[in-house]
Amino acid sequence: MVEYNLTIKDLPKEERPREKLVKFGAKAMSTAELLALIIRTGNQDDTAIELANKLLIHAGGLKFIKEASLEELQEVKGIGIAKAAQVSATIELGQRVWMASCEQDSTVIRSAQDVSNLLLAKLSFLQKENFVIILLDTKNQLISIEEISIGSLNNSIVHPREVFKPAIKRSSAAIILAHNHPSGNPEPSTEDIKVTQRLQKAGELIGIEVLDHLIIGEQNYISLREQGYLE
C-alpha cells in the first residue's frame, strides 16, 4: 500500500497555520497551530495539526511538554526523533529568549511580587524542583537569573559555593533565592528554611546580601522574608 503523508498544504488555505500567522500574527494562533508549524508535516493518518493536538493531550498540556524527554515525546505515533528534537529545541530556545529578555530589561526588583512576575511563568508547573538565584547590583537592578540545581532542596545540592559562585563572578551586591514546589503548594519545608538561613549567613561572610527566598507554587508564591524566616 502506498503511504500518503498529509501536510499543512493539504488543508484549505485559510486553515493553514503559516498563512494564518502571516495574516494575523503569532498571538492569533492556537497552541496546536504553533506546534504544527514546528512539526511541519503529518503522516498517513494525521495532519501536522492533528499530531500537535495528540502531543498536547499525551503530555497533559503545554506546561508538561517542556519537561518531556525526547523518548516521551516519541510515544505519540507520528512523532519521530526529528520532530521530537524540533519541539524540544524550540521550547528550550523560547526559555532562553525569555531569560535573555529579563536580563536586558534593567528590571529593578522592589518587592517579592516583582520576583514572582519574573519567575512564575518559568517555575510554575515544573515536575522537578529547580533552584535559581537572581543577581542584583547595588541599585537592585537585575543582572541575571542563574540556574543552580535541579532536584529536591537540601544542603548538599544547594551548597554556598555553588550559589555564590555566579554572584561573585558577576560582582553582585545582593541575591534573591527562588525554587518551585512541583506539588503546587508553596508552603516552606523545614529544609527550605534551614537552607535559606545557612545561605544568608554565608552571604554575610562574603558581603553579598540574601534579600529573600521565594517558593513558587502553582501560580502563587510565598516569600520567606515576608514570613519572617530571614533576619
BALUM-803898 format. One line per field, with one value per residue (C-alpha): residue number from 0; residue in three letters; z, y, x. Coordinates in Angstrom, 2 decimals. Last residue first. Example, Ala and Ser with C-alpha at 12.3 -4.5 7.8 and 13.67 -1.06 7.14 Angstrom:
2
k c(1 0)
r c(SER ALA)
z c(7.14 7.80)
y c(-1.06 -4.50)
x c(13.67 12.30)
***
This chain:
231
k c(230 229 228 227 226 225 224 223 222 221 220 219 218 217 216 215 214 213 212 211 210 209 208 207 206 205 204 203 202 201 200 199 198 197 196 195 194 193 192 191 190 189 188 187 186 185 184 183 182 181 180 179 178 177 176 175 174 173 172 171 170 169 168 167 166 165 164 163 162 161 160 159 158 157 156 155 154 153 152 151 150 149 148 147 146 145 144 143 142 141 140 139 138 137 136 135 134 133 132 131 130 129 128 127 126 125 124 123 122 121 120 119 118 117 116 115 114 113 112 111 110 109 108 107 106 105 104 103 102 101 100 99 98 97 96 95 94 93 92 91 90 89 88 87 86 85 84 83 82 81 80 79 78 77 76 75 74 73 72 71 70 69 68 67 66 65 64 63 62 61 60 59 58 57 56 55 54 53 52 51 50 49 48 47 46 45 44 43 42 41 40 39 38 37 36 35 34 33 32 31 30 29 28 27 26 25 24 23 22 21 20 19 18 17 16 15 14 13 12 11 10 9 8 7 6 5 4 3 2 1 0)
r c(GLU LEU TYR GLY GLN GLU ARG LEU SER ILE TYR ASN GLN GLU GLY ILE ILE LEU HIS ASP LEU VAL GLU ILE GLY ILE LEU GLU GLY ALA LYS GLN LEU ARG GLN THR VAL LYS ILE ASP GLU THR SER PRO GLU PRO ASN GLY SER PRO HIS ASN HIS ALA LEU ILE ILE ALA ALA SER SER ARG LYS ILE ALA PRO LYS PHE VAL GLU ARG PRO HIS VAL ILE SER ASN ASN LEU SER GLY ILE SER ILE GLU GLU ILE SER ILE LEU GLN ASN LYS THR ASP LEU LEU ILE ILE VAL PHE ASN GLU LYS GLN LEU PHE SER LEU LYS ALA LEU LEU LEU ASN SER VAL ASP GLN ALA SER ARG ILE VAL THR SER ASP GLN GLU CYS SER ALA MET TRP VAL ARG GLN GLY LEU GLU ILE THR ALA SER VAL GLN ALA ALA LYS ALA ILE GLY ILE GLY LYS VAL GLU GLN LEU GLU GLU LEU SER ALA GLU LYS ILE PHE LYS LEU GLY GLY ALA HIS ILE LEU LEU LYS ASN ALA LEU GLU ILE ALA THR ASP ASP GLN ASN GLY THR ARG ILE ILE LEU ALA LEU LEU GLU ALA THR SER MET ALA LYS ALA GLY PHE LYS VAL LEU LYS GLU ARG PRO ARG GLU GLU LYS PRO LEU ASP LYS ILE THR LEU ASN TYR GLU VAL MET)
z c(59.63 57.20 58.27 58.98 56.59 54.46 54.25 53.35 50.45 49.43 45.86 43.60 40.06 41.06 43.67 43.73 46.89 47.11 49.14 50.10 50.30 50.61 50.98 49.39 51.69 51.87 55.48 55.35 52.31 54.16 56.96 54.46 52.75 56.01 56.78 53.40 53.57 57.02 55.95 52.86 54.87 57.36 54.42 53.05 51.93 48.17 47.37 43.64 44.26 41.99 44.61 42.90 43.81 44.44 46.06 45.80 45.53 46.57 45.59 42.59 41.13 38.23 39.21 42.90 42.26 39.85 42.59 45.41 44.96 44.03 46.99 49.33 48.59 47.31 46.46 49.69 52.00 50.63 48.04 45.97 42.43 39.77 40.67 40.35 37.49 37.22 36.60 35.56 36.46 37.66 39.17 42.97 42.86 44.16 41.55 41.66 40.85 40.92 42.05 40.81 42.33 40.16 41.90 39.43 37.58 36.58 36.88 37.86 37.52 34.27 34.24 37.92 37.70 36.67 37.96 41.18 41.66 41.26 43.72 46.26 46.15 44.69 42.00 39.28 35.77 33.56 30.67 29.25 31.79 31.56 27.75 27.90 30.20 27.95 24.86 26.66 27.54 23.95 22.72 25.05 23.70 20.11 20.76 22.37 19.56 16.83 18.62 18.93 15.24 14.21 16.69 15.48 16.35 14.18 16.95 20.23 22.44 20.64 23.02 25.96 24.34 23.60 27.28 28.49 30.77 28.14 27.08 30.60 30.55 27.01 28.12 29.54 27.55 25.57 25.00 23.75 21.50 20.10 19.34 17.56 15.54 14.47 13.46 11.48 9.62 10.76 9.41 6.63 8.44 9.32 8.37 9.84 13.48 14.35 12.39 13.92 17.38 16.63 15.34 18.42 20.72 18.89 16.70 16.98 19.01 16.14 13.78 11.84 8.14 8.32 11.22 9.42 6.27 8.31 10.23 7.17 7.77 5.28 2.60 2.94 4.38 2.19 2.42 6.15 5.19 4.87 4.12 1.72 2.11 -0.90 0.00)
y c(38.38 35.92 33.50 36.22 35.07 38.17 37.20 33.63 34.91 32.52 32.01 31.50 30.31 26.68 27.04 29.15 29.42 32.79 33.33 36.88 39.56 37.39 40.04 39.56 40.61 37.34 36.46 37.88 35.76 32.60 33.51 34.06 30.76 28.84 30.64 29.71 26.09 25.66 27.25 25.10 22.01 22.68 22.88 26.11 26.25 26.82 24.08 23.31 19.79 20.60 23.08 25.74 27.48 31.00 32.78 36.52 37.90 41.03 43.25 41.14 41.34 38.99 36.36 36.73 36.15 33.28 31.48 32.41 29.56 26.87 27.57 28.03 24.45 23.86 20.16 19.03 21.25 20.10 21.08 18.24 18.24 20.64 22.99 26.47 28.17 31.80 34.85 37.91 41.44 42.72 46.17 46.34 49.62 47.99 45.24 42.23 38.53 36.39 32.83 29.61 26.26 23.98 21.31 18.72 18.41 22.07 23.51 27.03 27.78 29.74 31.54 32.45 33.67 37.31 38.37 36.50 38.49 41.75 40.44 39.80 43.51 46.28 44.48 46.90 45.46 46.67 44.98 43.06 40.24 39.51 39.48 36.95 34.65 34.78 34.13 31.19 29.69 30.11 28.39 25.49 25.18 25.26 22.68 20.23 20.56 20.16 17.22 15.44 16.05 14.59 11.67 10.55 11.90 10.04 7.86 9.74 7.92 9.96 12.87 10.61 9.46 13.04 13.83 15.76 18.79 21.40 19.23 19.39 23.07 22.60 20.24 16.76 15.29 12.90 15.54 18.10 15.53 14.41 18.03 18.56 15.38 16.67 19.98 18.23 16.26 12.75 9.21 8.88 11.20 14.88 17.51 20.74 19.68 23.26 24.80 22.24 23.30 26.84 25.52 23.34 26.29 28.32 31.18 34.78 35.69 34.55 37.26 37.70 37.39 35.82 33.57 32.44 31.66 29.57 27.82 26.69 26.98 29.78 27.83 24.72 21.94 19.71 22.26 21.50 18.06 14.65 11.90 9.30 5.74 3.45 0.00)
x c(16.65 15.13 12.39 9.82 7.08 7.63 11.28 10.36 8.26 5.48 4.29 1.30 0.52 1.04 3.75 6.89 8.97 10.65 13.81 14.70 17.38 20.47 23.17 26.57 29.42 31.36 30.57 27.02 26.29 27.25 24.86 22.02 22.88 22.50 19.24 17.81 18.95 17.40 14.11 13.74 14.70 11.90 9.53 8.14 4.46 4.43 1.87 1.91 3.22 6.16 7.44 9.50 12.73 13.92 16.84 17.38 20.88 22.73 25.65 26.55 30.05 29.16 31.75 30.90 27.20 27.98 30.00 27.61 25.14 27.65 29.95 27.01 25.89 22.36 22.64 24.33 22.29 18.96 16.38 15.00 16.32 17.58 20.41 21.87 20.03 21.14 18.95 20.93 21.97 18.60 18.71 18.66 20.61 23.81 23.54 21.24 21.66 18.52 19.14 17.62 16.63 14.50 12.41 11.18 7.85 7.74 4.21 5.28 8.99 9.29 5.95 6.22 9.79 9.88 6.47 7.21 10.38 8.46 5.86 8.60 9.33 11.46 13.42 14.52 14.50 17.32 15.44 18.37 18.47 14.77 14.94 17.78 15.82 12.74 14.85 16.44 13.07 11.87 15.04 14.35 10.82 12.05 14.77 12.34 9.80 12.41 14.03 10.70 10.01 13.36 13.22 9.83 6.39 3.90 2.58 2.97 5.48 8.13 7.61 8.45 11.70 12.75 12.21 9.18 9.61 8.70 5.77 4.35 3.30 1.98 -0.76 -1.14 1.74 -0.48 -3.15 -0.64 1.05 -2.29 -3.16 0.15 -0.36 -3.78 -2.22 0.51 -2.14 -2.91 -3.23 -0.66 1.73 1.86 4.37 5.77 6.27 7.27 4.42 2.09 3.20 2.06 -1.26 -1.74 -1.09 -3.72 -2.58 -3.74 -0.67 1.56 0.34 -2.91 -2.02 1.43 0.41 -2.74 -0.76 1.65 -1.11 -3.06 -6.79 -7.46 -5.58 -7.71 -5.55 -3.41 -0.58 -0.34 0.87 -0.70 1.74 0.32 1.53 1.33 0.00)
***
